[in-house]
Amino acid sequence: MQPCRYLGLNGKYMMDNKNAKAIHRVVDAVDIETYLLCKNESEGKKLALQLGEELNLGTVDIMYQEYDGYGIRVRLRKYIHKPGKRYGWLSSGESR
C-alpha cells in the first residue's frame, strides 16, 4: 500500500522529501495537554497561555480547562493551518 502523498508548493511530493521537517506535515493543529499547579482557575489560565509563549508557540487557544483545587488540567491548541485557509500541500494552493 502506498502512503498518502501531497504536493508541496514547489510541485514535488512532500512524502518524497526525506529532509522535510515534521511540522511541515501537520495538517491542522498541534495540541498539548498537561496539568499545572496553581492557586485558582484564573492563575491556571494565565500559566497555560504563558506556557504557549515559553514553548515558542505564540498565542495558543485553551480548548479545555478543569480546576480541581490543586491545579488545572488544560489542553492547548496551536493552529498550524486554520480551517478554510490556503493549504500548501494542495497543488493549486487553494483550500477545499
LUMLUMTI-856125 format. One record per residue: residue in one letter; y, z, x of N, C-alpha, C in turn. Coordinates in steps of 0.1 Angstrom, whole numbers. Layout:
! residues N
  residu   n_yy   n_zz   n_xx  ca_yy  ca_zz  ca_xx   c_yy   c_zz   c_xx
       A      Y      Z      X      Y      Z      X      Y      Z      X
...
! end
This chain:
! residues 96
  residu   n_yy   n_zz   n_xx  ca_yy  ca_zz  ca_xx   c_yy   c_zz   c_xx
       M    -12      0      8      0      0      0     12      0      9
       Q     22     -9      6     34    -10     13     44      1      9
       P     51      8     18     62     17     14     73     10      7
       C     81     17      0     93     11     -7    103      7      4
       R    109     -4      2    118    -10     12    132    -12      5
       Y    142     -8     12    156    -10      6    164    -17     16
       L    172    -27     12    181    -34     20    193    -26     23
       G    197    -25     36    209    -19     40    220    -28     39
       L    232    -24     43    244    -32     42    244    -44     51
       N    236    -43     62    235    -54     72    224    -64     68
       G    218    -62     56    208    -71     52    194    -69     57
       K    192    -59     66    179    -55     72    173    -44     63
       Y    160    -44     63    153    -33     56    155    -20     63
       M    159    -10     56    161      3     62    149      9     67
       M    137      7     61    125     13     65    120      7     78
       D    125     -5     81    121    -11     94    128     -6    106
       N    139      2    104    147      7    115    141     21    118
       K    134     21    130    128     34    134    138     44    139
       N    150     40    142    161     49    147    170     54    136
       A    167     50    123    176     54    112    175     69    111
       K    187     75    108    187     90    105    182     92     91
       A    176    104     90    170    108     77    181    109     66
       I    193    113     70    204    114     60    207    100     54
       H    205     89     61    207     76     56    197     72     45
       R    186     79     44    176     76     34    177     85     22
       V    187     94     22    189    102     10    194     94     -1
       V    187     94    -13    191     85    -24    203     92    -32
       D    202    105    -34    212    111    -43    219    123    -36
       A    212    134    -35    218    147    -31    209    155    -22
       V    215    165    -15    207    175     -8    210    188    -15
       D    199    196    -18    200    209    -24    196    220    -14
       I    203    231    -14    199    243     -6    198    254    -16
       E    187    262    -15    186    274    -23    184    285    -14
       T    191    296    -17    190    308     -8    194    320    -16
       Y    192    332    -10    196    345    -15    206    351     -6
       L    218    355    -11    229    360     -3    231    375     -7
       L    232    384      2    235    398     -1    250    399     -4
       C    254    405    -15    268    406    -18    270    418    -28
       K    283    422    -30    286    433    -39    286    429    -53
       N    290    417    -56    291    413    -70    290    397    -71
       E    290    392    -83    288    378    -85    300    370    -80
       S    312    375    -81    323    368    -75    323    366    -60
       E    319    377    -53    317    376    -39    306    367    -35
       G    295    367    -43    284    358    -40    288    344    -41
       K    296    340    -51    300    327    -53    309    322    -42
       K    318    331    -37    327    328    -26    318    326    -13
       L    308    334    -11    300    333      1    292    320      0
       A    287    316    -12    279    303    -13    288    291     -9
       L    300    291    -14    309    280    -11    313    280      4
       Q    314    292     10    317    293     24    305    288     32
       L    293    291     27    281    286     34    281    271     35
       G    284    264     24    285    250     25    295    245     35
       E    306    251     37    316    248     47    310    250     61
       E    304    262     63    298    266     76    287    257     80
       L    280    251     71    269    241     74    274    227     75
       N    288    225     75    294    212     77    291    203     65
       L    289    209     53    286    200     42    299    197     34
       G    309    204     37    322    202     30    321    210     16
       T    327    205      6    327    211     -7    313    208    -13
       V    307    219    -18    294    218    -25    295    223    -39
       D    286    219    -47    285    223    -61    275    234    -62
       I    278    245    -70    269    255    -73    261    251    -86
       M    248    248    -84    240    243    -95    234    255   -103
       Y    232    266    -96    225    278   -102    230    290    -95
       Q    232    301   -102    235    314    -96    230    325   -105
       E    224    335    -99    220    347   -106    221    359    -98
       Y    230    368   -102    232    381    -95    223    391   -101
       D    217    399    -92    207    409    -96    210    423    -92
       G    222    426    -88    226    439    -84    227    441    -69
       Y    219    434    -62    219    435    -47    224    422    -40
       G    223    411    -47    227    398    -41    226    388    -52
       I    228    376    -47    228    364    -56    219    353    -51
       R    211    348    -60    203    336    -58    211    324    -62
       V    213    315    -52    222    303    -55    214    290    -51
       R    217    280    -58    213    266    -54    226    258    -53
       L    228    253    -41    239    245    -37    235    230    -37
       R    244    222    -41    241    207    -40    253    200    -34
       K    250    191    -24    259    182    -18    255    168    -21
       Y    263    161    -29    260    147    -32    263    138    -20
       I    253    131    -16    255    121     -6    259    108    -12
       H    253    104    -24    256     93    -32    257     98    -46
       K    269     98    -52    271    103    -66    266     92    -75
       P    261     96    -87    257     86    -97    268     77   -100
       G    265     64   -101    274     54   -105    283     48    -94
       K    281     53    -82    289     48    -70    282     36    -64
       R    288     30    -55    281     19    -48    271     24    -38
       Y    259     18    -39    248     23    -31    245     13    -20
       G    246     18     -7    244      9      4    231      2      6
       W    220      8     -1    207      2      1    205     -9     -9
       L    214    -12    -18    212    -24    -27    218    -36    -20
       S    211    -47    -20    215    -59    -12    229    -63    -16
       S    233    -62    -29    246    -67    -33    257    -56    -31
       G    252    -43    -29    262    -33    -27    267    -27    -41
       E    261    -32    -52    265    -27    -65    255    -17    -70
       S    260     -8    -78    252      2    -85    246     -5    -97
       R    235      1   -102    229     -5   -114    232      3   -126
! end
